[in-house]
Amino acid sequence: MTRSLNGQVLFAFALLALNTIYASQIFQMERPFASGEPGPAFLPMLLCGFVYIAMIRILLTEWRAEPAARPAVMQSDVIPKLQLVGPVGAIALIALFIIGFFYAGYVVAASLYTFTIAFFFNHEQNADWKRALVLGVVTSVVITSFGWLFFVKLFDLYLPMWEF
């Protein structure tokens, strides 16, 4: 097993640290199914479990890969310096989503966040901004609608809405 400390491994360790901090907050919530319903800690527990599994998969994949199999630097013909712009942009968008969620509500924040992420990755993949725009809108509507239905209708959990 070849072990190297590359960007993916560092990302996995950062995920581990941030997810552990997030998971520590779950213990302050009511336990899921304590009252017969999923409760507010159910989805964060699922999310944390998923992130731990993803982090382990990233580490195993990177440590098992042959050095020649890994690209030296993420390349893009469409977005120069993708290896820097991509992660920094994603982190900035997550921060804006959190701020927007608080001030503008779920629908506005989730719609803008998912549209921007989908647009960015679709544009980077095929260099067609019109197609990326359409796919961004469709992705945004589907994910925002699914999220709202999942929380509000399935689990009866309140999501903040923009108050005019």
Long-range contacts (C-beta under 8 A, 24 or more apart in sequence): 1-63, 1-64, 2-63, 2-64, 2-65, 2-66, 2-67, 3-63, 4-62, 4-63, 4-67, 6-62, 6-70, 7-83, 8-58, 8-61, 8-62, 9-58, 9-59, 9-62, 9-63, 11-58, 11-87, 12-55, 12-58, 12-59, 12-62, 15-51, 15-54, 15-55, 15-58, 16-52, 16-55, 19-48, 19-51, 19-52, 19-55, 22-48, 23-48, 37-155, 37-156, 38-155, 40-157, 42-155, 43-151, 43-155, 76-124, 77-127, 78-123, 78-124, 78-125, 78-127, 79-123, 79-124, 82-124, 86-120, 86-124, 89-120, 90-117, 93-117, 101-160, 102-160, 104-162, 105-159, 105-160, 105-161, 105-162, 105-163, 106-144, 106-147, 106-148, 106-151, 106-159, 106-160, 106-161, 107-144, 107-148, 107-161, 107-162, 108-162, 110-140, 110-143, 110-144, 110-147, 110-148, 111-140, 111-141, 111-144, 112-140, 114-139, 114-140, 114-143, 114-144, 115-139, 115-140
